[in-house]
Amino acid sequence: MKIAVASDNGLTLTGHVGRCEMFVVFETIKDKILNSEKRLNNFTLHRIEGHNHAHNSTDINHQIKSHSALVSGLRDCSYLICSSCGPGLVGDLMSSGIKIILTEEMETEKAVKLLIEGKLVNDPERKCKEHHH
């Protein structure tokens, strides 16, 4: 199973999925981490275009352009772990079969270990209600 974690430095979770520098993708089997790879975030408009404006969570054009590329870039992953993200991305990931975990755990590897042990706390209240960029 592959688990993606949104990060800026490869070691800690980032606060905004769309702006993260990379996704650290851990390959696991049962309760062990086999390896990890860093995928640069070339998927989202926030990173590619320096996306820097306000929009709300119902901005369909934004979601279609940005989310489809992100979902495609993580299509081989079963989970995405992050500290927060918008409800549109949560829905798009889930409809593509990628489970999203919103957590306050800040270390990438520790978050993955807790997930595969069944101990990572998922807090759905960490969803962004509206983006201000």
Secondary structure, DSSP 8 states (H G I E B T S, - for coil): -EEEEEESSSSBB-S-GGG-SEEEEEEEETTEEEEEEEEE--S-HHHHS---SEEETT-HHHHHHHHHHHHHHTTT-SEEEES---HHHHHHHHHTT-EEEE-S--BHHHHHHHHHTT-----GGGS-SEEE-
